[in-house]
Amino acid sequence: MVGYDAFLLVSFGGPEGPGDVIPFLRNVTAGRNIPDDRLEQVAGHYRHFGGVSPINQQCRDLIAAIEKDFAARGVTLPVYWGNRNWDPYLADTMAEMARAGVRRALALVTSGFSSFSSCRQYRDDIEAARRAAGDGAPQVDKIRQFFNHPGYIGSFAAAAAAAAASLPAGAEDYELIFTAHSIPLSMAAASGPSGGAYQAQLAETARLVAAEIGCTRPWHLAYSSRSGPPAQPWLEPDISDLLRQLAGDGARAAVVVPIGFISDHLEVKFDLDVEAAQTAGELGLAFARASTPGTDPQFVSMITDLVCERLDGTAPLSLGTLGAGPDSCPAGCCGAAPSRPAASGAAAAARTAAGL
């Protein structure tokens, strides 16, 4: 087995105060020549929550839970954390690891699905951080996708059941809606080794969660955070559009399960807890949103399972028909970065800033 001497959590990062918002968005949109007045339009999402994205604190909480689970299961790897767009920056963390003598690390990125934004871009950023750290930078192996791991499915199933139980009396016949981050159709078509993996993996996660909670009715898969120019097609339906359609068909309640996200960061809280909840209220729909895994023990144990697969050859765990993902991504997997017109870059950045 390959020897590892560190674990690295890689996330997107987010502002932690009002003064961080514009500098953070400049980082996200670097190279796109987005003027500050456009960024100011996007910053409103962050300022709605005091200029603080929850994602960094959620990473700190997750790291504490991982370290505790590692200790309980005899995993002795030190835990590091690096972000793509905010402090602690990935390049700084890579340099810190090099100074500490780390030679090979296992990295978990904060998305369990295949696409350019949720997988390959993280891999590219890891390599860029290694180059920035220079000689002595550790080799970093990314942990496989985990969309169908029993711990991921079990965590969402428990949260979905709890959300359904929170609905008011008389709303038992609810619509079950799974949500994920929308991406351009071109990106979706290129996801995975042979294309189309993002949607297929989301559908499999949704199917497994629905089965776990005993849902025998048809369920729905919708998307949030669509951005970019109208002429550029993205995955649909949008969650609010679907709510309107279901209400028009006579639905009285909806349970929304954000299977595409591992934590309740700003995007989930704004796009679902603010926008989608407001739409449901206007339609007279009872609305409940399931929590994301966060530090749920099933999810944290899953992370240790994934590490043990690489440390000692523990058999990979997966549910359903798609099987466990490969330990390394094939060359060319998930395509290249999609092009975006500069005018839409700020909106796209804000929408992806806490999600993928």
N, C-alpha and C positions, 0 to 999 in steps of 0.2 A: 504494500500500500504506500501511496505517496505520503510523505511526512509534512505536516503543517505545524507552524509555531505561532499562529495568530488567527483571530476571527475579525472580520471587518464588516461593519454595517454601513451600507452606502445608501444615502437618501438624497432627496432633492434640495432640502433646506428651505428656510422661510424667514421673513423678517420677524424680529422680536421686539419691535417698538416702532412708533410712528416715523422716527427719523431713518429707519432702515428700509422703508417701503420702496422709495424711488431707487436708492442704490441697488437693492435686491433686484428690482425689475430691470435695471440697466444690465446687471449680470445675466439675467435670463435672456435678454434680447441682444446680447453683445454681438456685434457684427452685422446687425440688421438696420442700423441707422434710424432707429425709432426716436422721434423727438420727445422731449419731456412732457409736452402738452398731451401727447397720446398716452404716455405712461400715467399721467395724472388721471385720465379717464378710467384706467384699469385699477388704479390704486384704491378706488372706492370700495372694492370688495374687502380689502385688507383693513381699511379704516372703519368699515362697518363693525369690525371686531377689535377696535382700538389699535390698529396697526400691527397686530400680533398674529402670526400664523401659529396654530397649535403644533405644527409638525415637529419642531425641534424639541419641545418638551416631551412630546410623545416618543420621540427617539430616545431621549434620556430615560424615560420610564421603561421602554422596551429593553434597553441595555441593562438596566438594573435587574429586570426579570430574567433576561438571558443569563447574566452572570450567576444569579441564584440557581437557575436550573442546571447550568453547566456544573456548578459545584456539587449539586445533589446527584448528578449522574457521572461524576468523575471525569468531566472534560476540563482540561487544565489550560486551555488556550486563553491568553489575554484578549480582551475585547477592545477594538478600536472603532472609531466612527468618523466618517467623512461625508460631506455634502457636495453636491455638484455646484450649487449657486449661493451658498452662504456659509458663514462660520459655524462649525469647523470645516474649512475647505478640504476637499479630498487631497489636493496636492500637498497641503500642509501635513495632513495625517500620514500620507505616504512617506514624507520626509521624517516624521517622528518615528514611524515604524522602522525606517532604515537606520536611524540613530540608535534604536533599541536592539538592533541586530536581527530583526525579523527577516527571514529569507523567503518564506512562502506562506501565503495567507489564503483563507477561504472567505469569500465575500458573499453576503446576502444583500440583494437590492430589494427595495421596498415595493416590489410588484411581482406577482406570481405568474404573469402571462407573457406570451410572445408577441412582440411588435417592435418596431424601431424605437419608439419612445420608452417602452417599458422593459426593454432588454438590451438591444444592441447599443443604444446611445449610452447606457450605463457602462457597457464594456468599453466603448470608445473613450469615455471619460476616465475610466480606470487606467487605460493605457496612456492617455495624455498626462495624468497625474504621475504615473511612473516615470515618464520621460522628464517631467518637470523636476522630479526628485533626484534625477541623475543616477550616477553610479551607486550601486548598493541598494537601489529600490527593490523591494521584494516582488517576487512573482505573485500574481493574484489570480486565483481560479474562482470564477463565479459559480455559485450554487445553482442547481437546476430550477426550472419552474416548479411551482408547488400548488397549482390551481386545483388539483384533484387529490392532494394529500388528505388523509383522514382527519388530521388536526385542523386543517383549513375548513373542510366541509363541516366538521363537528362544531367548530366555533360559530360559523354562520348559521347553522341549523338551530343552535341554542338561542342565538340572538333573534332569529326570525320568529321562533316560537314565543319568545318573550314579547316581541313587538306585537304579535297577533293577540296575545293575552291582554295587552294594554288597551285594545280597542274598546269602545263603549259597548254596553249591552245592545244586542240587536245587530251588531256589525260582524257577526261570525262568518258570513258569506262574503269574505273580502277577496279582492283581486291581489294576487301575489306577483309583485313586479321586482325583477332583478335589474340592477343598474351597474353601468361601468362607464369609464371615460370614453367619449366618442373620439375617433381618429379619422383622418381622411380615408376614403375608400381605397386610394392608391396604397396607403400604408397598410391597411388591413389586408389587401390582396397580396402584399409582399411578406406578411408576417409568417414566421416559421420557415423551416427548410424548403417547403414546397408551396407556401402561400396559404392564406385563409386560416391560419392557426388561431389568431386572436379571437375571432367569432366562435370558432369551434370549441375552444377552451372555455370561453365564457358560457356557452350553451351547456357544456358538460358540467361545469360547476353549478349552474342553475338547476339542472336536472337532478344532480346528486343531492343538493340541499333540499329541493322540493320533496324528493323521495324520503330523505331523512326525517322530515317533519310530517310525513304521511299525507302530503297534499296530492290529491288525486284529480284536482281540477286543472285545466290548462293554466300555465303560468306565462309570464311575459318577460321579454328582455328589452330594456330600453337604455338610453344613453344620456349622459349629461355633458356639459362643458363644450358643446360644439362651438367652434370659432372659425375665423377665416372668411374670405369673401363668399357671397351667396353662390357664385358660379362653381365653387369648389365643393364637390359632394363629400359629405361625411356620413358616418354610420348613423342610422336612424332606426326607430323613432326617438325623438327627444322625450324625456320623461314627462314634461308638462303637456306636450302634444298627446301622449298616450293617455294621461289622466283625463284630458278633455274627451278623447274618443271613448274611453271606458264609461265616463259619466253619461255621455250621450247614449250609450247602450244600456243604461240603467244601473250601473254599478253604484254601490252605496259606501264602500270602504276600500282602502288600499293599504297593503303592507309593502314597503319598499326596502329591499335588501341590497346594499351597495357592495356586491361581490367583487367588484374590480379594485377595491381599496382596502388596505390593511389597517388604516387608522382613521379616526374622526378628525382629519385635518381640515383646513379652511375650505377646500373645494367641496367636501361632503357637507360641511356645515352651512355653506352659502347656497350651493346649487340645490341641495335637497331640503335642508332644514329651513331655509328662507324661501327660495323661489318655488320649489315644488310644493312645499307645505302651503304657501300662499295660494298657489293655483288650486290645490285640493280644497282649501277653505272657501274659495270663491265658487267652486263647483258644488259645495255641500257634501264633499266626500270626507268621511272619517279617515284619518291619515296616521300611520305609525311608521317610523323609520327604524329599522334594525341597526344596532350598533355594529361597528367593525371589530375585527379581532383584537387590535390594541395589545394589551398584555394578558388576554385570556389564557389561562393555563394550557388549554389544548393547543393554541397557536404557538405559545412559547416552547412547549414540548416538541412541537413539529420542527421548530428551528434546530433544536438539539438533535432530533432524528436525522435531519438533513446533514448536519455536521458529522454525525456518527457514520452515515453512509460513506463519507469520504475518508474518515479517520481509520475505521476498522472494517470496512466492507459490509456493514449491516445492510440487509436486503432493503432496497427502496420500497417505500409504502405508497400505494396509490389506490384510488377507487375508480370504478367505471371502466370504460372501454379504451381510453386513450393511452393508458399506461404511464409510467414514470418518464419524465423527460430526460434527454441525454445530459451527461455530466459536462459536456462542452458543446458549444454551438458550432454547427458546420460553417465552413467558409461561405460568405455571402448570405447567411441567414438573416432574414428580416429586412433585406434591402438597404438602400441608402437613405440618407436624410431627405424627407420631402421638401420641395421648395415651397416657400410662402412669400407672397407679395409683402413688401415692407409695410404697407398700410395696415395689414391685418396682423402683423407680427406681435404687437403689444397685446391685443386681445387674446391671441392664441397663447402667448406667454402666461398671461394671468390665469387662463383656464387650465393650463398644464402645470402651473407652478407648484401645486401641492399634491398632484395626483400621480402622474406617471414618472 
